[in-house]
Amino acid sequence: MERGRGSSSSSRPRETNKTIALKSEDPNNFPNIPEEIIIDILSRLPHQSLCRLRCVSKHWSSLISDSNLISLSKRQKVIVVSQLYDGSFSFHSIDQQCSVENVQTPWEKNLDLCYTEVHIYGSCNGLFLLGIKVDLYLWNPLNGYFKKVLSYHRLTHRYLSSSVITSGLCYDSSTNGYKAVMALTPLDPCDSKCSKCVMVGNFRRKYWKEVCFPFNISSIRSGPVLNGQLHWFACNTNFLSTHSIFSFDPLVDEFKKVPMPKPSKDGDEFILLGLGVLDGCICMIRHRQCNVEVWVMEAYGVQNSWNVRFVINETFRVCSMFEPLCCTKDGKVLLREHIGYDSGHVNVYNSNGDLDRDVPRPSNCNYSMVAMAYEESLVEPIDYTWENEERRGIATYVEHFLSASSRTMTKGKDSKWHLLEDPEQEEAEETPEKRRIR
């Protein structure tokens, strides 16, 4: 029996050095599986699984964070932020099955904030641009990424909603960095440098730059990011005038017009109610001759490709503000509606223009509600050093104006922003990197 056990033991395959090496081999080495197949498999997984798989190894983390995989694995969602009666905020998301889930508040729970101090300024690549007082943050609700990226002293006005007319977030692929675009009203009418303008904030280079906007700035409303361009719309003189759609190119910091549908024979006066993206196409909702029409530009930039997708049948809602958000899995459309002084609703419409159903919202929601479409992703921008510079007491940014000289703002010991006027002091506080940027 002893001999049998010994014989059995000796017959088992021995663990050679090669076997041990294979066991300890890095899990990202798949010699028989092409990397494009691995990427295809990963792109089909839920984002929560991808977040966990990033911990397997550095190579997997890099592979999952790759821009190609991120673009393959995007899922459309809607974020809804509501102010509650107790002054707190409620975040929840709506997916393409119209399922509603709670989203954790990005800031610490003990942070005492009122509704005038928190704003969502835009969304791009799964990231949101949040404004908390004078500070700007990038936030990814999927993986919890939340980082301060820049400040702006002009956001100190206590009536913040009147100082920022509209805003947006976009991505500059030439520098691998994000930019904030803000249309602002003057905080001080006597200050020529604070005239009504559109400012672009560069998070990587830490400057604010005034850019030309070719229309009446007081009539601007925000829209989506599509094809790497931020879209807004505006009217010539008043709310009932002809509207135009503009795109902002972050590569050159310039606005240009997007072709509108050709005017009809019986005139084409309309009110543009909102912009969005449906099935990868720019979409607008407009009120014309007692109809609320949903138009889609099927080939971007081609005027003749504008077509009416459907007409909303409930004519009693013609005074509403409509924003197209996204399509559902069964081909219906999520729209955000704002009627009179209510807090707004997210409703589902079918292809015939009939109201299908409304999406539930928190029962204790107050009058304030923001709904914004986004594409869920794993993006986590790196190399933003603003918070570190604030801790070291060297946080500064430069304002560049079209009709006035540039000026540098610095954060004092009183935590307020001050104009840096002393050239010797400015030279002493500048780093080589800041001198290169300027």
Rosetta blueprint (number, residue, H / E / L):
1 M L
2 E H
3 R H
4 G H
5 R H
6 G H
7 S H
8 S H
9 S H
10 S H
11 S H
12 R L
13 P L
14 R L
15 E L
16 T L
17 N H
18 K H
19 T H
20 I H
21 A H
22 L H
23 K H
24 S L
25 E L
26 D L
27 P L
28 N L
29 N L
30 F L
31 P L
32 N L
33 I L
34 P L
35 E H
36 E H
37 I H
38 I H
39 I H
40 D H
41 I H
42 L H
43 S H
44 R L
45 L L
46 P L
47 H H
48 Q H
49 S H
50 L H
51 C H
52 R H
53 L H
54 R L
55 C L
56 V L
57 S L
58 K H
59 H H
60 W H
61 S H
62 S H
63 L H
64 I H
65 S H
66 D L
67 S H
68 N H
69 L H
70 I H
71 S H
72 L H
73 S L
74 K L
75 R E
76 Q E
77 K E
78 V E
79 I E
80 V E
81 V E
82 S E
83 Q E
84 L E
85 Y L
86 D L
87 G L
88 S L
89 F E
90 S E
91 F E
92 H E
93 S E
94 I E
95 D L
96 Q L
97 Q L
98 C L
99 S L
100 V E
101 E E
102 N E
103 V E
104 Q L
105 T L
106 P L
107 W L
108 E L
109 K L
110 N L
111 L L
112 D L
113 L L
114 C L
115 Y H
116 T H
117 E H
118 V E
119 H E
120 I E
121 Y E
122 G E
123 S E
124 C E
125 N L
126 G L
127 L E
128 F E
129 L E
130 L E
131 G E
132 I E
133 K L
134 V L
135 D E
136 L E
137 Y E
138 L E
139 W E
140 N E
141 P L
142 L L
143 N L
144 G L
145 Y E
146 F E
147 K E
148 K E
149 V E
150 L E
151 S E
152 Y L
153 H H
154 R H
155 L H
156 T H
157 H L
158 R L
159 Y L
160 L H
161 S H
162 S H
163 S H
164 V E
165 I E
166 T E
167 S E
168 G E
169 L E
170 C E
171 Y E
172 D E
173 S L
174 S L
175 T L
176 N L
177 G E
178 Y E
179 K E
180 A E
181 V E
182 M E
183 A E
184 L E
185 T L
186 P L
187 L L
188 D L
189 P L
190 C L
191 D L
192 S H
193 K H
194 C H
195 S L
196 K L
197 C E
198 V E
199 M E
200 V E
201 G E
202 N E
203 F L
204 R L
205 R L
206 K L
207 Y E
208 W E
209 K E
210 E E
211 V E
212 C L
213 F L
214 P L
215 F L
216 N L
217 I H
218 S H
219 S H
220 I L
221 R E
222 S E
223 G E
224 P E
225 V E
226 L E
227 N L
228 G L
229 Q E
230 L E
231 H E
232 W E
233 F E
234 A E
235 C E
236 N L
237 T L
238 N L
239 F L
240 L L
241 S L
242 T L
243 H E
244 S E
245 I E
246 F E
247 S E
248 F E
249 D E
250 P L
251 L L
252 V L
253 D L
254 E E
255 F E
256 K E
257 K E
258 V E
259 P L
260 M L
261 P L
262 K L
263 P L
264 S L
265 K L
266 D L
267 G L
268 D L
269 E L
270 F L
271 I E
272 L E
273 L E
274 G E
275 L E
276 G E
277 V E
278 L E
279 D L
280 G L
281 C E
282 I E
283 C E
284 M E
285 I E
286 R E
287 H E
288 R E
289 Q L
290 C L
291 N E
292 V E
293 E E
294 V E
295 W E
296 V E
297 M E
298 E L
299 A L
300 Y L
301 G L
302 V L
303 Q H
304 N H
305 S H
306 W E
307 N E
308 V E
309 R E
310 F E
311 V E
312 I E
313 N L
314 E L
315 T H
316 F H
317 R H
318 V L
319 C L
320 S L
321 M E
322 F E
323 E E
324 P E
325 L E
326 C E
327 C E
328 T L
329 K L
330 D L
331 G L
332 K L
333 V E
334 L E
335 L E
336 R E
337 E E
338 H E
339 I L
340 G L
341 Y L
342 D L
343 S L
344 G L
345 H E
346 V E
347 N E
348 V E
349 Y E
350 N L
351 S L
352 N L
353 G L
354 D L
355 L E
356 D E
357 R E
358 D E
359 V L
360 P L
361 R L
362 P L
363 S L
364 N L
365 C E
366 N E
367 Y E
368 S E
369 M E
370 V E
371 A E
372 M E
373 A E
374 Y E
375 E E
376 E E
377 S L
378 L L
379 V L
380 E L
381 P L
382 I L
383 D L
384 Y L
385 T L
386 W H
387 E H
388 N H
389 E H
390 E H
391 R H
392 R H
393 G L
394 I L
395 A L
396 T E
397 Y E
398 V E
399 E E
400 H E
401 F L
402 L L
403 S L
404 A L
405 S L
406 S L
407 R E
408 T E
409 M E
410 T E
411 K E
412 G L
413 K L
414 D L
415 S L
416 K L
417 W E
418 H E
419 L E
420 L L
421 E L
422 D L
423 P H
424 E H
425 Q H
426 E H
427 E H
428 A H
429 E H
430 E L
431 T L
432 P H
433 E H
434 K H
435 R H
436 R H
437 I H
438 R L
